[in-house]
Amino acid sequence: MPTAGSDDFFANYRYMREEMRARQHEELLDVLASAEASAEAVAEAKKKLDALEDAASAEMQLEELIKAEGYADAVVMQQNGRVNVVVKAAELKPDQVLAIIHLVSNHLNISGRDVTVSFKP
């Protein structure tokens, strides 16, 4: 039976992630709009903006793929070359953790060592 606490956790985690991304997005747009920014700075900001959008899309896709595996909810967050996954479950068995790591590492083309999986009832 879902609890308000766990539902709040997933909603809050998504909100925190979106707020962080919105700040990063705004900072990059400020660079793009700045008349004082060098061509190199503008190019770097565009590259980071594209990466930010790609990361957001990949996170949403992974959340849906993980939920399709039978989990009630999941949140995925990429940061500093690492990926944190939290699934809504009473427990996770080692084979379930490995399956999630495999899914994430294949989808993002990263090492499984860079993926952390935890659960929240």
KEDO-367166 format. One record per residue (C-alpha): x, y, z; residue in three letters; residue number from 1. Coordinates in steps of 0.05 Angstrom, whole numbers. Layout:
((X,Y,Z),'Ala',NUM),
...
//
This chain:
((0,0,0),'Met',1),
((31,67,-21),'Pro',2),
((46,116,34),'Thr',3),
((44,191,29),'Ala',4),
((116,193,54),'Gly',5),
((143,151,-4),'Ser',6),
((100,187,-55),'Asp',7),
((125,253,-28),'Asp',8),
((197,229,-33),'Phe',9),
((191,214,-107),'Phe',10),
((154,279,-121),'Ala',11),
((204,319,-81),'Asn',12),
((263,285,-114),'Tyr',13),
((235,302,-183),'Arg',14),
((221,373,-161),'Tyr',15),
((292,381,-134),'Met',16),
((321,353,-199),'Arg',17),
((278,399,-241),'Glu',18),
((296,460,-199),'Glu',19),
((370,445,-206),'Met',20),
((363,436,-281),'Arg',21),
((323,500,-287),'Ala',22),
((379,539,-252),'Arg',23),
((432,508,-296),'Gln',24),
((389,522,-358),'His',25),
((380,595,-338),'Glu',26),
((455,604,-325),'Glu',27),
((471,576,-394),'Leu',28),
((418,620,-427),'Leu',29),
((449,680,-393),'Asp',30),
((516,663,-425),'Val',31),
((483,655,-493),'Leu',32),
((448,723,-485),'Ala',33),
((509,759,-460),'Ser',34),
((540,809,-508),'Ala',35),
((605,801,-468),'Glu',36),
((610,726,-477),'Ala',37),
((665,702,-523),'Ser',38),
((650,657,-582),'Ala',39),
((683,600,-543),'Glu',40),
((640,613,-482),'Ala',41),
((577,613,-525),'Val',42),
((597,549,-560),'Ala',43),
((611,516,-492),'Glu',44),
((544,540,-465),'Ala',45),
((507,511,-525),'Lys',46),
((543,445,-516),'Lys',47),
((525,443,-442),'Lys',48),
((453,463,-457),'Leu',49),
((447,405,-507),'Asp',50),
((477,357,-455),'Ala',51),
((429,382,-402),'Leu',52),
((369,370,-448),'Glu',53),
((395,301,-468),'Asp',54),
((405,282,-395),'Ala',55),
((334,303,-377),'Ala',56),
((305,263,-434),'Ser',57),
((347,202,-417),'Ala',58),
((325,206,-344),'Glu',59),
((252,207,-362),'Met',60),
((260,149,-411),'Gln',61),
((297,108,-359),'Leu',62),
((244,122,-307),'Glu',63),
((191,96,-354),'Glu',64),
((233,34,-372),'Leu',65),
((245,18,-299),'Ile',66),
((171,26,-283),'Lys',67),
((156,-20,-341),'Ala',68),
((196,-73,-304),'Glu',69),
((142,-72,-250),'Gly',70),
((165,-19,-201),'Tyr',71),
((111,29,-177),'Ala',72),
((157,90,-186),'Asp',73),
((229,108,-201),'Ala',74),
((272,169,-204),'Val',75),
((337,175,-242),'Val',76),
((387,232,-235),'Met',77),
((452,240,-273),'Gln',78),
((504,284,-241),'Gln',79),
((580,290,-249),'Asn',80),
((586,227,-291),'Gly',81),
((546,185,-242),'Arg',82),
((474,161,-242),'Val',83),
((432,153,-180),'Asn',84),
((369,110,-185),'Val',85),
((316,103,-131),'Val',86),
((259,55,-141),'Val',87),
((196,48,-102),'Lys',88),
((200,-21,-71),'Ala',89),
((197,-54,-4),'Ala',90),
((264,-87,-18),'Glu',91),
((312,-100,-75),'Leu',92),
((345,-167,-87),'Lys',93),
((415,-168,-116),'Pro',94),
((390,-193,-184),'Asp',95),
((340,-136,-187),'Gln',96),
((396,-85,-172),'Val',97),
((439,-116,-226),'Leu',98),
((382,-114,-276),'Ala',99),
((371,-40,-263),'Ile',100),
((446,-25,-267),'Ile',101),
((448,-63,-333),'His',102),
((388,-25,-361),'Leu',103),
((418,43,-341),'Val',104),
((488,28,-364),'Ser',105),
((464,3,-432),'Asn',106),
((416,61,-442),'His',107),
((467,114,-423),'Leu',108),
((529,77,-449),'Asn',109),
((565,84,-382),'Ile',110),
((599,35,-335),'Ser',111),
((555,-1,-285),'Gly',112),
((605,23,-233),'Arg',113),
((578,93,-243),'Asp',114),
((506,72,-226),'Val',115),
((479,72,-155),'Thr',116),
((412,37,-142),'Val',117),
((372,44,-78),'Ser',118),
((300,34,-58),'Phe',119),
((248,71,-19),'Lys',120),
((186,34,7),'Pro',121),
//
